[in-house]
């Protein structure tokens, strides 16, 4: 195994402490300080001994002691590694505790798959927040469209700077799609192309939210959107929600207390609970926006992934929706790595958003925009999406039945009508923090409810994506999760 870096470490020969003990203590100290991360490879005993000028048997003795204590692991023909389980030292001696993957305060990167080494993650099952399956990406279709866009642009000398609102051919294609499928009344002047819905949220926040403004978000909601709004210096107000979406009565009470500048909502597929806002709540929300003069930021995540056969149209499609700024994305239909989203709003708002785009990166990726426009015009994206929808619907049903069969005694949940994830409420007797540790030990991960709380409260629920895993992987993940529940329940009974 390649070890490109040399390990520097000092030993004190005049010390009364044995050299192998010094080496062991030094390695433990560096693990605790974070110099040696879990899974990191250590030098071979011969190389290490030569480096610090001691007998090889001394290093072997130190390694053996650390392996026995659980700090290190050894793999035949591969080497010696820092254990993926962290040891903590307390007054009663050494005890093993799992690596803490979920810090006390939610971080932005908690919302995505942790960036760990291949060795650490190759056999983990990760239930995402609702990501698509990258293995279903139409690589050849995308490649042909990208190549055609690049060649055509080069031949026509069109590889310079373009419109910060996005390529007009793409905005035309998006307007046609949104008007036909989502009931909007958009023209090219009403659309600004961005790099995914998160950039859309950022652009809108930077354009319309000032320090000191009061912005309403759902008590459980999109953590990235919430942190983006906070980043603008806004005061966050949490509004309650239930099986019909946000509580508009609670929202009006907030408006009576403070001058609300904007309300951020995910009405089609609420993040994280998967609830769809009722029509009566949507009508009342529009009326409140008019009465109290605030903007509605409608994040229409996962609109495409509707399994009810009777999709609900966006708030932006309704009468009197001039105060609505609509955000959508094609990233999940294609791939999250291909960043492509859009903002739909009145022309004067789009002009301000384009000015903000100019300050961020001048414009988007024109080649990507031209390629996607071609795929929209030819119907390739629609055909690809229909294939994906069929696969995801089958996986959704499979996981729903599997959860009922294996975990019904620990969880309560409904069959989500839209989106690519379930919201699972955990039985009150289960300690969520202990469950996280047990799940990590079983090599299964999920999104914990606390990440979505605007007040960082503990939430006895998890969000479980199903689209990124095939049926075999879903079954293995549920099996591991069941083991984690059983272990945690046994620990609870024995406590």
QUIHU-V412712 format. One record per residue. RES is the residue in one letter. SS is DSSP state (~ for helix, > for strand, _ for the rest). PHI is phi in degrees with one decimal (* if undefined). OMEGA is omega in radians with two decimals (none if undefined). Layout:
RES:SS:PHI:OMEGA
RES:SS:PHI:OMEGA
//
This chain:
X:_:*:-3.10
X:_:-70.9:3.06
X:_:-123.2:-2.98
X:_:-73.1:-3.07
X:_:-113.7:3.10
X:_:-86.2:-3.14
X:_:-95.3:3.11
X:_:-98.5:-3.12
X:_:-156.4:-3.13
X:_:-101.7:3.00
X:_:-122.9:-3.11
X:_:-107.8:-3.06
X:_:-72.3:-3.13
X:_:-82.9:-3.12
X:_:-72.6:3.09
X:_:-77.7:-3.14
X:_:-91.7:3.14
X:_:-57.1:-3.07
X:~:-65.0:-3.11
X:~:-66.3:3.08
X:~:-71.4:3.08
X:~:-58.1:-3.14
X:~:-62.2:-3.13
X:~:-62.2:-3.13
X:~:-64.0:-3.13
X:~:-65.4:3.12
X:~:-65.5:3.09
X:~:-59.8:-3.14
X:~:-60.7:-3.11
X:~:-71.2:3.05
X:~:-65.1:-3.12
X:~:-66.7:3.12
X:~:-79.1:3.13
X:_:95.1:3.11
X:_:-65.6:3.09
X:_:-107.6:-3.11
X:_:-83.3:3.10
X:_:-54.7:-3.13
X:_:90.2:-3.13
X:_:-67.1:-3.14
X:>:-87.9:3.09
X:>:-97.8:3.14
X:_:-63.0:3.02
X:_:-63.7:-3.07
X:~:-60.9:-3.13
X:~:-66.4:-3.13
X:~:-64.1:-3.11
X:~:-64.5:-3.14
X:~:-61.6:3.13
X:~:-65.7:-3.08
X:~:-66.2:-3.08
X:~:-99.1:3.03
X:_:59.9:3.03
X:_:-131.3:3.09
X:_:-69.0:-3.11
X:~:-58.0:-3.12
X:~:-62.0:3.11
X:~:-64.6:3.13
X:~:-67.0:3.11
X:~:-59.0:3.14
X:~:-63.1:3.12
X:~:-65.6:3.13
X:~:-61.6:-3.12
X:~:-60.9:3.13
X:~:-65.2:-3.13
X:~:-69.9:3.08
X:~:-67.2:3.14
X:~:-63.3:3.14
X:~:-80.8:3.12
X:_:98.6:3.12
X:_:-74.0:-3.10
X:>:-122.6:3.00
X:>:-131.3:-3.14
X:>:-123.3:3.11
X:>:-123.3:-3.09
X:_:-56.4:3.09
X:_:68.1:3.12
X:_:-113.1:3.10
X:>:132.1:-3.13
X:>:-113.3:-3.03
X:>:-128.2:2.95
X:>:-68.5:-3.08
X:_:-61.6:3.07
X:_:-80.9:3.01
X:>:-115.7:-3.03
X:>:-87.8:3.08
X:>:-92.4:3.05
X:>:-115.6:-3.11
X:>:-102.6:3.08
X:>:-127.2:-3.06
X:_:-65.1:-3.10
X:_:-92.7:3.11
X:>:119.2:-3.08
X:>:-94.4:3.04
X:>:-139.6:-3.06
X:>:-96.2:3.08
X:>:-133.3:-3.13
X:>:-63.9:3.06
X:_:-61.3:-3.14
X:_:-87.0:3.14
X:_:-90.8:-3.09
X:_:-119.9:-3.08
X:_:-66.0:-3.06
X:_:-60.2:3.10
X:_:-109.8:-3.12
X:_:-58.7:3.08
X:_:-109.7:-3.12
X:~:-60.6:-3.08
X:~:-79.7:2.97
X:~:-68.6:-3.05
X:~:-80.7:-3.13
X:_:-126.3:3.14
X:_:-63.3:3.13
X:_:-58.4:-3.13
X:_:-88.6:3.11
X:_:-107.1:-3.12
X:_:-67.7:3.13
X:~:-59.3:-3.12
X:~:-65.1:-3.10
X:~:-78.0:-2.95
X:~:-114.6:-2.98
X:_:-63.5:-3.11
X:_:-114.8:3.05
X:_:-81.6:2.95
X:>:-103.0:-3.07
X:>:-114.7:3.01
X:_:-81.2:-3.03
X:_:-74.9:3.08
X:_:-72.4:-3.09
X:_:137.4:3.14
X:_:-81.2:3.04
X:_:-77.0:3.13
X:_:-90.4:-3.11
X:~:-62.9:3.14
X:~:-70.8:-3.14
X:~:-95.4:-3.12
X:_:-60.7:3.10
X:_:-78.4:-3.00
X:~:-57.6:-3.09
X:~:-65.6:3.12
X:~:-61.5:3.12
X:~:-63.6:-3.11
X:~:-61.0:3.14
X:~:-62.9:-3.11
X:~:-67.4:3.12
X:~:-65.2:-3.13
X:~:-64.3:3.13
X:~:-63.4:3.13
X:~:-64.5:-3.13
X:~:-66.9:-3.11
X:~:-64.7:-3.13
X:~:-62.6:3.14
X:~:-65.7:3.14
X:~:-65.2:-3.12
X:~:-64.9:-3.12
X:_:-95.9:3.12
X:_:55.5:-3.11
X:_:-116.4:3.14
X:_:-103.9:3.08
X:_:-87.4:3.09
X:_:-70.7:3.13
X:_:-124.8:-3.11
X:_:-72.6:3.12
X:_:-64.0:3.07
X:_:-77.6:-3.13
X:_:110.9:3.14
X:_:-59.2:-3.05
X:~:-63.9:3.13
X:~:-64.9:3.08
X:~:-73.3:3.13
X:~:-64.0:3.06
X:~:-64.1:-3.14
X:~:-65.2:3.12
X:~:-65.9:3.13
X:~:-60.5:3.13
X:~:-62.9:3.14
X:~:-62.1:-3.07
X:~:-68.9:3.13
X:~:-69.2:-3.10
X:~:-75.6:-2.98
X:~:-94.6:-3.03
X:~:-122.3:3.02
X:_:72.2:3.11
X:_:-78.8:3.10
X:_:-127.6:-3.00
X:_:-92.8:2.95
X:_:-111.2:-3.14
X:~:-57.6:-3.12
X:~:-70.1:-3.11
X:~:-97.5:-3.04
X:>:-125.8:3.00
X:>:-124.0:-3.13
X:>:-82.2:3.13
X:>:-132.7:-3.12
X:_:-92.0:3.13
X:_:92.8:-3.09
X:~:-64.8:3.14
X:~:-64.3:3.07
X:~:-67.0:3.08
X:~:-61.3:3.10
X:~:-61.7:-3.13
X:~:-63.1:-3.12
X:~:-61.5:-3.14
X:~:-65.1:-3.14
X:~:-61.8:-3.13
X:~:-66.5:-3.10
X:~:-82.9:-2.95
X:~:-118.7:-3.12
X:_:-114.6:-3.13
X:_:-110.2:3.10
X:_:-58.1:3.14
X:_:93.3:3.10
X:_:-65.8:3.05
X:>:-104.0:-3.12
X:>:-122.9:-3.11
X:>:-96.0:3.01
X:>:-128.4:3.09
X:>:-67.8:-3.10
X:_:-56.7:2.91
X:>:-111.1:-3.06
X:_:-161.8:-3.11
X:_:-63.4:-3.07
X:~:-66.4:3.14
X:~:-67.7:3.09
X:~:-64.7:-3.13
X:~:-60.7:-3.12
X:~:-69.5:3.08
X:~:-63.9:3.13
X:~:-66.1:3.07
X:~:-60.2:-3.11
X:~:-60.3:3.11
X:_:-83.5:3.14
X:_:87.5:-3.11
X:_:-77.9:3.00
X:>:-91.1:-3.08
X:>:-89.7:3.03
X:>:-115.9:-3.13
X:>:-95.2:3.10
X:>:-109.5:-3.13
X:_:-73.1:-3.13
X:>:-150.7:-3.11
X:>:-144.5:-3.07
X:_:-69.6:3.10
X:_:-110.3:-3.11
X:>:104.1:-3.08
X:>:-66.2:3.10
X:_:-80.9:-3.07
X:~:-69.3:3.04
X:~:-65.8:3.09
X:~:-64.9:3.12
X:~:-62.6:-3.14
X:~:-65.6:3.08
X:~:-62.1:3.08
X:~:-66.0:-3.13
X:~:-66.3:3.12
X:~:-71.5:-3.11
X:~:-88.4:-3.06
X:_:-134.5:3.03
X:_:-82.6:-3.09
X:>:-82.3:3.14
X:>:-89.5:-3.09
X:>:-156.0:3.05
X:>:-126.5:3.12
X:>:-99.1:-3.11
X:>:-136.8:3.01
X:_:-123.1:-2.92
X:_:-74.0:-3.08
X:_:-76.0:3.14
X:_:-140.5:-3.04
X:_:-60.3:3.03
X:_:-91.8:0.15
X:_:-105.4:-2.88
X:_:-79.2:3.11
X:_:74.1:-3.11
X:_:-69.3:3.03
X:_:-101.9:-3.12
X:_:-65.8:-3.12
X:_:-70.0:3.14
X:~:-62.1:-3.13
X:~:-63.2:3.11
X:~:-67.7:3.13
X:~:-64.4:3.13
X:~:-62.0:3.13
X:~:-65.8:3.12
X:~:-61.9:3.10
X:~:-62.2:3.13
X:~:-65.5:3.11
X:~:-66.7:3.11
X:~:-61.4:3.11
X:~:-69.8:-3.08
X:~:-69.2:-3.04
X:~:-107.7:2.98
X:_:57.8:3.04
X:_:-127.4:3.08
X:>:-85.0:2.98
X:>:-108.6:3.07
X:>:-97.9:-3.07
X:>:-98.1:3.10
X:>:-93.4:-3.04
X:_:-93.0:-3.12
X:_:-64.3:3.04
X:_:60.3:-3.14
X:_:-58.3:-3.10
X:_:-63.6:-3.01
X:_:-91.7:-3.13
X:>:-113.9:-3.06
X:_:-109.9:-3.06
X:_:-87.3:-3.11
X:_:70.7:3.07
X:_:-136.4:-3.03
X:_:-62.3:3.08
X:_:-85.9:-3.13
X:_:-74.6:-3.11
X:_:-65.2:3.02
X:~:-60.2:-3.12
X:~:-64.4:3.13
X:~:-88.7:-3.03
X:_:-83.6:3.04
X:_:-59.8:3.11
X:_:60.7:-3.11
X:_:-103.4:-3.09
X:_:-66.7:3.11
X:_:-92.4:-3.10
X:>:-96.4:2.96
X:>:-107.4:-2.98
X:>:-103.6:-3.14
X:>:-123.6:3.08
X:>:-141.3:-3.07
X:>:-154.1:2.99
X:_:-107.0:-3.03
X:_:-62.9:-3.12
X:_:-78.6:3.08
X:_:-68.7:3.11
X:_:-94.7:3.05
X:_:-164.3:3.13
X:_:-57.3:3.13
X:_:-72.3:3.08
X:_:-94.6:-2.96
X:_:-76.8:3.13
X:_:-154.4:3.09
X:>:-134.7:-3.09
X:>:-157.0:3.03
X:>:-113.2:3.08
X:>:-122.0:-3.07
X:_:-165.2:3.03
X:_:-55.0:-3.00
X:~:-57.2:-3.11
X:~:-66.3:3.09
X:~:-71.3:3.11
X:~:-60.9:3.11
X:~:-61.4:3.12
X:~:-67.1:3.11
X:~:-63.6:3.12
X:~:-63.1:3.07
X:~:-62.2:3.11
X:~:-67.4:3.08
X:~:-59.0:3.11
X:~:-56.9:-3.11
X:~:-76.0:-3.08
X:~:-84.4:-3.09
X:_:-148.1:3.08
X:_:73.9:3.11
X:_:-170.5:3.12
X:_:-85.8:3.11
X:_:-84.1:-3.01
X:~:-65.3:-3.14
X:~:-63.8:3.09
X:~:-60.8:-3.12
X:~:-62.6:3.14
X:~:-67.2:-3.14
X:~:-65.1:-3.14
X:~:-66.6:3.09
X:~:-59.2:3.11
X:~:-61.2:-3.12
X:~:-68.5:3.05
X:~:-70.1:-3.11
X:~:-65.5:-3.10
X:~:-84.0:-3.14
X:_:84.5:-3.11
X:~:-64.2:-3.13
X:~:-65.4:3.13
X:~:-62.6:3.13
X:~:-64.3:3.10
X:~:-63.0:-3.13
X:~:-62.1:-3.14
X:~:-63.4:3.06
X:~:-64.9:3.12
X:~:-61.7:-3.08
X:~:-60.0:3.13
X:~:-63.7:3.13
X:~:-66.1:-3.10
X:~:-67.7:3.10
X:~:-65.3:3.10
X:~:-67.0:3.12
X:~:-67.3:3.11
X:~:-59.9:3.13
X:~:-65.2:-3.13
X:~:-62.9:-3.13
X:~:-68.5:3.12
X:~:-58.1:3.13
X:~:-67.2:-3.14
X:~:-66.6:3.12
X:~:-64.4:3.10
X:~:-61.6:-3.08
X:~:-72.3:-2.97
X:~:-100.7:-2.96
X:~:-129.1:-3.08
X:_:-60.9:-3.12
X:_:-74.6:-3.12
X:_:-108.9:-2.98
X:>:-130.3:2.93
X:>:-129.4:-3.05
X:_:-165.7:3.07
X:_:-118.4:3.08
X:_:-78.4:-3.11
X:_:-64.3:3.13
X:_:-82.7:-3.14
X:>:-149.2:3.10
X:_:84.3:-3.02
X:_:-118.7:-3.13
X:>:-153.3:3.02
X:>:-107.4:3.00
X:>:-109.5:-3.02
X:>:-110.7:3.10
X:>:-88.8:-3.03
X:>:-93.8:3.12
X:_:-53.7:-3.04
X:_:-60.8:-3.11
X:_:-77.0:-3.11
X:_:-87.2:3.05
X:_:-84.0:-3.02
X:~:-62.7:-3.14
X:~:-66.9:3.10
X:~:-68.6:3.10
X:~:-63.2:3.11
X:~:-59.1:3.14
X:~:-64.5:-3.14
X:~:-65.5:3.12
X:~:-64.4:3.10
X:~:-62.8:3.11
X:~:-64.1:3.13
X:_:-83.0:3.11
X:_:65.1:3.02
X:>:-139.8:-3.11
X:>:-127.2:3.12
X:_:-155.3:3.14
X:>:-93.2:-3.09
X:>:-80.8:-3.07
X:~:-60.3:-3.09
X:~:-58.3:-3.12
X:~:-59.6:-3.02
X:~:-94.8:-3.09
X:>:-79.8:-3.11
X:_:-71.6:3.08
X:_:-107.8:3.10
X:_:59.4:3.10
X:_:-77.3:3.05
X:_:-70.4:-3.14
X:_:-126.4:-3.11
X:_:-83.0:3.14
X:>:-160.1:3.06
X:>:-135.4:3.07
X:>:-106.2:-3.00
X:>:-123.8:3.07
X:>:-75.9:-3.11
X:_:-124.6:-2.99
X:_:-72.9:-3.04
X:_:-80.2:-3.10
X:_:-122.3:3.04
X:_:-80.9:-3.04
X:~:-61.8:3.13
X:~:-63.0:3.13
X:~:-70.1:3.08
X:~:-61.3:-3.14
X:~:-64.0:3.13
X:~:-65.9:3.13
X:~:-64.6:3.12
X:~:-66.4:3.09
X:~:-60.7:3.12
X:~:-66.9:3.13
X:~:-65.2:3.09
X:~:-61.9:3.09
X:~:-60.8:3.12
X:~:-65.3:3.10
X:~:-62.1:-3.11
X:~:-63.3:-3.14
X:~:-62.7:-3.13
X:~:-67.7:-3.14
X:~:-67.5:3.09
X:~:-62.3:3.12
X:~:-61.2:-3.14
X:~:-66.9:-3.11
X:~:-68.9:-3.10
X:~:-85.5:-3.09
X:_:-71.4:none
//
